[in-house]
Amino acid sequence: MRAYTRILTTLACVVAGTALVIGQGGQGYRMTVSQDRLINAASEQQNWLLMNGDYGNTRFSKLAQINRENVKNLRMVWAMALGGMQDVGQNGTEAEVNPLVDNGMLYTTDGWGTVYKIDATSGDQGKFVWTADAAVRHAGNQPRTRGIALWEDKVFANLPDGRVIAINRDNGEIVWDKRVAGKNEFGGQEEFYTAPLVADGIVLVQNGAGDGGTRGWIAGLDAKTGDEKWRFYTVPKPGEAGSETWKDDHSAWKTGGGGIWQTGAFDPATHLYIVGTGNPYPIYDPQFRPGDNLYTNSVIAVDVRTGKLAWHFQYTPNDSWDFDEVGVHMLYDIKIDGVVRKVVGHYARNGFYYTIDRTNGKFIKAEKYVNDLNWTKGIDQKTGKPFEYNPKIDVQIYNPEARALRGDGQKRTCPTWHGGIAHQPLSYNPFKQIAYGVGTEGCFSQNGAMVASLGPDGGVDPKKSEPRKYSSDLYYGAVTAFDAANHKVIAKVATDIEIRSGVIDTAGGVLFTAMQDGWLVAYNDDTLEQLWRINLGTPLKGAPVTFQIGSKQYLAVQTSGRHLHPVKFDNLENSSYLFVFALN
């Protein structure tokens, strides 16, 4: 394995070095990335214009040159070494990134927020056109990013230090640089865990650090200037709608959580930004924050023009398991009970697949997709709430054998706190009406940890809190195919390790994903039979994407960092590469 990795390193360095000498070949391309192009991104099969493929987050490609019969002939055609691995540490970075592609020009970023433009028009090599480094200070920040956005003549990036930058797409110059995230009054650091999304001329960015004792929020920035137009908080303050669901007397809302870990979807017809929110804080003590704790563990729809909430749906009120619903929410139209509905489809962390009306947030149906689930008997198909949910009580019980409250010993809960599927990018095939997801299966145990308040001004004092005792089963990964029309699992395959990258489905009948232990894998998208795989010698956390240059289809995957849980693979190189494959 180490020898193979050294070969890749040498290849990447040679390619990168050559590019720095001749890397101006991509400046002739000037086609703007308009909103019309983004709305119709799925029709540009040669490109990959948004992090999750299209505004609906469906990650489906109409390319079919690579198919079930010939996928075994995929070969690496070029690779490039990227930066962003300095000062990473043992756990590594969460640079769960894939490149964007616009007619042979690739745009990507790394863990520390450096942005790259790569000319891949020749098909057989990549050449750096420019590198934009906003000089993020490493001390006190985490090398974490999930991508970038294209809009008109600019590239937008969130940085680990709380800044948002706009870059000239032609020459790599930084056009504007705005600090948007900071610290709250208790010292909690706000952070970006998502790729930005641009819609209606508004750059959408969001605070993901809800687990660190901050309030989640979405901010809308003017794409031309970077000026903040509005900000919506996912946890309401007293007097705002939803504040009545925080029934404590110590201002828990101030540090209430609700962070956002994955880029939302955009519905151009309604101008709504539809995104999932994280768990309430403190995570494991629902008695500290009695009530449903809106708008945590929810999907929310915000008007990008005004920042006003249009609707919401909450999955797990008064959560205590870290079942945050920060995962991808996909938009598609589907016939249900003989009627075509405009819906949101979501693999929830709590173990159920939900279908929700995206015009008004009304629940349609839900069904279990994980192998093991015990925290509830199921979802009430009339209300969308867990069967045991009681709106008349402030601290929900659900299954008392699976929920540890203050003073309780360890209780075993399924699925694990990782959820069946957390924030990993999903895919939806509109022709087969199948939703594909990758994630984690298993259970965990924890005690009831008591958390103390700092006082009437809010905040949590970890030093006065009872330590949380935690243990888990041996987790395993899973790839799931879910029939979205009939609401049932139609195929599932286990993997040795949890999957933290994502999936892409193609018209060639091939589903691709990547593993933390270095494997890039192709499956039959009907049966999930494994068709091909290759080990790249470095942990894979970026989701694969596909694009076309000339007449040839390519597959790309980006690597970055360790964060291998619960197993460490010390034989894998902690590195950052961009790998590109094509048929012989």
N, C-alpha and C positions, 0 to 999 in steps of 0.2 A: 504493500500500500504506500509506504513512504517513498519508494522508488518512483511509483506512478505519479505521486504528487509532485516530486521534484521535476519530472518531465513536464508536467503542466505548468509549473512555475517558470521554467525556462522558456517554454513556448509563449506564455503570457508576457514575460518581460521583453522578449524579442519583438513581439507584435507592438507592444506599447512603445518601445524605444523607437521603432520605425515610424510610428504614427506621429511622434513629437517632431520629427523632421519634415514630414510631408503632410501634416494633418490640417490643411486648410481646404481640402477638397469639397467639403460640404456646404460652403457658404453660398453656392449658387442657387440653392433651393429656398424659395421665398413664400410659398403658399401659406396663407394665414390659417390658423386653427380657429375657425369661426364657431359660433354656437350651433349653426346649422350643421356643420360637420360633426360636432360632438353629439348632437341629437341623432344623427344618422350614422354614428360610428360603426354600428354593426354591419352596415353595407360596404364599408371600406375594408374588405377582407384582407387587403395587403398590409394594413396598418393595425396598430394597437395604441389608440389615442388617449385612453383613460386607464387608470391603474387596474380597474376591474372590468375593462373591456368596453363598457358602454355606461350610459347614465343609469341603466337599470341594474348594474352590478352582476350581469349574467355570465360573463367570462365564457361565452360560446363563440367559436370561430367557424365560419363557413368554409374554411380551407379544407380540402380533402385529398391533396396529393399524397400526404402521409396517411396511410390507412392500415387496417388490421393485417393485411397480407404483407406489406412491405416495411412496417415499422421496425422490424428486426434488422433492417439495413441502415438505420440511422447511424451516422458517424459524426464526430466532432470535426467542424470545419475551421473554427478559430476560437481563440480565448483571449481575454484581456485581464490583466491584473489591475484592480482598483485599490484605492486607499481606504481609509476609514477604520483601520483595525488597531490604531495606536491606543494604548492605555485602556484596553478593553477589559483585562482581568480574566479570571478563570471562567466566569459565567458567560462571557462573551456579549456581543451586541444583539439587539433585536432589530437588525436591519432587514426586515421582511419585505424585500423590495423586488419589483420586476421592472425592466426597462419599458419606456414608451417608444413607439415607433411611428414615424411619419415619413413615408416614402423613402425608406432606406436610411434615414437618420435616426439614431437611437439616442435617447435621453435617459439618464439614470442618476442615482445619488448613492452615497454610502452612509455608514453609521454616524459620521460626524457632520453630515450635511453638505459635503462637497458635491457639486453637480457637474456631470460630464455630458458633452455632446460627442457622439461617435459616428463617423461616416462608415456605413456598412454597405454602400451601394455596389461595391465590387462583388459582394457575395462571399469572397474567400478570405477576407480579413477585415478587421476593424481598425479605424484610424481616428485618433483623438483630433477633434476640431477645436475644442476649447475645454478648459477646466475652470469652474467658478468656485473659489474657496472663500467663504465669508468669515473665516478665521474664528471658528467657535473655540472658546476656551474649554479645555478638557476638564480641568479641575472643577468639581462641583456639578458637572453635567453627565448625562448618560448618552452613549452612542446609540441612539434609538431613532429609527425612522421607518416609515412604511411607504415612502414614495413622493412623487412630484406631480405637477399638473401643467398642462399646456393650455394656453389661451392666447389667441391672436398671435402677436409676435413675441410673446414672453413665456418663460418657464418659471413656475412658482414652487418654492420649497419652504417647508417648516424646518426650523433648526433646533437642535437639542437645548439651546440656551434661551428659548422662548421667542426668538425672532422669526419673522416671515420675510422672505426676500423675493423680489421679482428680477429676473435675468433676461437681458436681450438675447433672443434665440439665435440671432445671427453671429454676434461677436462675443457673447459670454460676459458682457459687462453688467454689473448689478445696477438696475434702474432705480429701485427703492429698497429700503431696509427698515423694517418697523418692528419694535419690540411689542409683542401682543400678550404674551404670558409672563407672569411674575410670581411673587409670593403673596400669600394671604396674610391676615393680621396675626396668625398663629405661627408663621414661619413655614407653612406648607408650600412646597415648590410646585407650581403649575407646569405641565409638560405637554408636548405634542407627541402623540403616538400614532397619528394618522397621516395619510397623504392629503394635501389640500384638494378641494374640488372647486371649479369655477363654473358658475351658472348665472345667467342674466347679468354678466359683468361684475359679479360679486365673488370674491375669494372666500370660501368657507373653511374655517379652521376651528379646532376645538381642543379644550383641555382634557387630557386623559388621566390626570393624576388624582383621580378620586380616592384611590386606595391610600394615598398619602395625606388624607385629611384636608382636601380641598373640595370646592363645589365645581361640578362640571359646568361647562358653558360652550356655546357655539358663538363665534364672532364672524360677522360679515364685513369684509374689507373691500374697498373700491379697487378694482383690478388695475386701474390706471395710476392711482396715487398711493395705494396702501392705507388710506385713511379709513378708520373704523366707522362703519355706517350704523351698526347695531350689535348688541350682544344679548343672547338669550341664555339664562341660567337654567340648568336641568333640575336644580333644587330651588323651589320658590322661597322667597323671604316672607315674613309675616305680612298678611294682608293680600298677597297674591294668590291667584287660583292654585289650589293644590297644597297650600301651606297648612290647611286644616288636617292634613294627613301626617304631619309631624307633631305628635301629641306630647312630647316631652316638655319639661319646664327649664331646660338649660341650653336652649338655642342650638340644638344639634344640627339644624339646617346649615349653619355657618361652615361646617366642615363635612357636609352631608354626603359627599361622594357623587355618584352619577357621572363619572368620567366617561369619555368616549374614546374607544380604542381602534375603531375601524371606520374608514370613510363611508359616508352614507350614500344613498341613491337620490337621484333628482328626477322629478316628474315634470317635464316641460309643459304639459297640459294644464297643470294646476299651480306651477311655480313652487312646488313643495319640496323641501329637502327632508328626506325620510331616513332616520338614523336610529341605531340602538344605543341605549344608555347603560352605564355600569351599576354595580351594587351600591347600596347605602353604606355609610361609614359611621361608627366602627363596624367592620365587616361581620363579625361573628357574635355580636351582642344585640339582638333585636329588642331586648328590654330597655336598653339605653335610649332607643329611638322608637317608642311605640307608635303604631299607626302604619298605614300602607307605605309611607315614605315616597310619595311622588316627587319627581318623575323618574326615580331610579328603576332599574330592571324593566325598562319600557322601550317601546318604539314610539318616537315622537315625530311629528310632521311640522316643520317650521317654514313659513313663507319667506323665501330668500330676499324678497323685495323689502320686507318690513321687519323681519325677525320675530314676528308674532306666531304663537303656537296655534296651529289649526286643529290638531287632534292628537290623541295619545292612546296607547293601549299598554297596560301593565301586565307582565307575565307572572311574576312571583312577588306578591305584596309582602312587605316585612321580611325580606330575605335574610337568612343567616348562613348560607352555604357558599357565598361568592358566586351565585348563579347570575352574574351580570350578563346582560344581553347586548354586549358590545359587538357581537358577530355581524356578519354581512346580512343585510336585508335586500332581497332581490325583487325587482318589479317585473311583472309579466301579466298578460291577459290569458285567461283560461276559462273553459266552460265548466261550470259547477251546477249540478242539478238542472241541466239543460239551458243555462243562462251564462253568457260570456261575462265574466267579472274582471275588473281591474284590481289586481291584488298585490300584496306584499307576501313573499314566501320567506320563511326564516327557520333555520335549524337552531332552536333555542338551546342555550347552555343547560337548561333544566331537563333536557332529554326528550322534548317534544318538538315535532315539526308543526309550525303554525301557518295558517293562511288567513290573511286579514285584508279587508277591503281598503285599498289605498286612497279612496276618495273621501272616506270619513272615519277610518280607524276601527270600524266595527269587526268584531270577531266572526269568522266564518267556520273554521274547524281546526282541530289539532289532533295529532296522533303520535304515539311513542315511536322513537327511532333507535334508541340505545338498547343494548342487550339487557342491562341491569338497571332497574329504577324502583326505588322504594319510598321516596320522600312524600309521595302522594299516591292515592289510588287511581288518579287519572284526572283528566280535564273535563269539566262540565261543558258539554257541547252546546249549551244554550248561552252560557255566560262567558266562557273562555277562562274562567278561574279554576284553580284546583278544587276538587270535590269538597275538601275539608275547609275551604276558606269561609270565614264567618265575618261579615262586615260589622257585626255588633261588638267584636272584641278588638283590642288594640295590639295584642301580641298573638300572632297566629300560631297554632299548634301543629297543623298538618298531621303527619304521622309521628306520634310521640316517641316511637322507637328509633326514629331517624333524625330527630331534632334535639340537639343539646342546648338547654337553656342554662341560666346561671346556677352554678352549684352542681349541675349534672355531671356524672361520669361520662366516659366516652360512648358516643352513639355512632353507629355505622350508617353511612348515607350513600346512596347510589342515584345518579352518577357521581363521579368524583367532582371536586371543586373546579377542576379544569373544564368541567362540562363534557357532554358528548362531543360538542363542537364549540370552540370558543370564538376567536376572531379570524380564523383561517378563511381566506377567500374561497367562495363557493362557485358553482357553475350550474346553469340551467339551460337545458336543451329545449328550445321552443317547439321543435318538431316532434320529439318523443315525449315532451312534457315530463321530463325527469330532472330532479334536482340532485346534484352530487355534492357531497360534503366529506371532509377529512378531519379527523380529530383524535379524541382519546376515549377509551372505554375503561371502566373500572369503578371502584368504590373507595371511600376513605372514612376515617373515624376521627372525631374530635370531641373534646370536652366542652362544657359550657364555661366560657371565659368571661369574667366580669370586668367591665371597663369603667374607670372612674372619670368623672367630669372635672375639668379644671375650675369650673365655677359658673356663675350666671352668664358670663360672656361667651360660653361655649368652648369647644375644643376638647381634646382627649389627652389624658396623661398616661402614656404607656408604662411609666415607672410604677404607677399605682394599680396597674391592671394585673389580674391573675394571668400567668402565662398560658397560652393556648397549647394544649397537648394534642399532637397531631400524628396520625399514622395512616398508611394507605396500603391497598392491595398493590400488586405489581401491575402497573398500568400497561395497556397495550394500545396500539393505534388501530384505526379502522377507516375504511373507505365505504361510504354508504350511497346507494342509489335509491331515491325515494320517488315513487309515482305521485306527482303533484295533483293529478286529476282524481285519482282514486284514493289518495292519502294512505299509502302503505309502502313499507320497505319492500323492494323487489330484489335487491341484491346487497350483500355486505361481505367484505373480506377483511380479515384481521392482518395487522402488521406487527412486527416485533417491537416497535417503538412508536410512541405517539407522533403524529404528523403535525408540524407547525408551519407548513408552507402554504398550501392551497392547491386548487385543482383548475384545470381547463379542459373542457370537452370540445371535440372537433367534429366536423361533418364527415370526416374519414372514419368515424366510429371508434376513435381512440381517445381515452381519458388519460391525461398526464398529471402526475404529482411528484413531489420530491420529499426525501426523508432526511431527518437529522443525522442519520448515520451514513450519509453520503450517497444514497441511491436516488437516481432519477428513473422513474418507473412509468411504463405505459400499460394501460388496461383496456380490455374490450369493454366499451361503455354500456353494453347490454348485460353481460354476465359478470363483469369485473374479473375475468380471467386475465392473469398477468401475461403480457405479450412480449415485453422487452424491458431490460434495465441495464444501467451502467453505474458503477461507483466512481465518483469524482474525487474522492479522497479528502473532502472537506464538508462540513455540515451544510445542508441545504435548507434554507428557511424562506427564500424567495419563491413565489409561485411561478411555474413555467408560463410562458406566453408563446404565441406563434405569429408569424408574419410572412410576407412574400416579397421577394426582390426579383424582378424580371419574371421568369416562369417558375422559379423554385420556391418552395415552402421551407421555412426555417423554424426551429424551436430554440428558445433561449431560456436560461435559468441563471439567476444570480445567487451567489453564496455570500454569507457573512456571519461569522461568529459561532459560538458554541451554544450556550443556553440549552444544554442537553439534560433532560429530566425524564426519569430519575437516574439514568445511566450516563456515565461519562465515557467518552471515547477518546482516550489519550493518544491513540494512534492516528487520529485525524488532525490535519493541519488547520490551525485557527487562521483563516485566510479570507480574502475577499476577491472573488473572480466573477467575470461574466463569461459563460460558456454558450456557444452557439453550435447547433447541430443541423444537419440536413441529410437527405438520402444520398447514397453513393452516386 
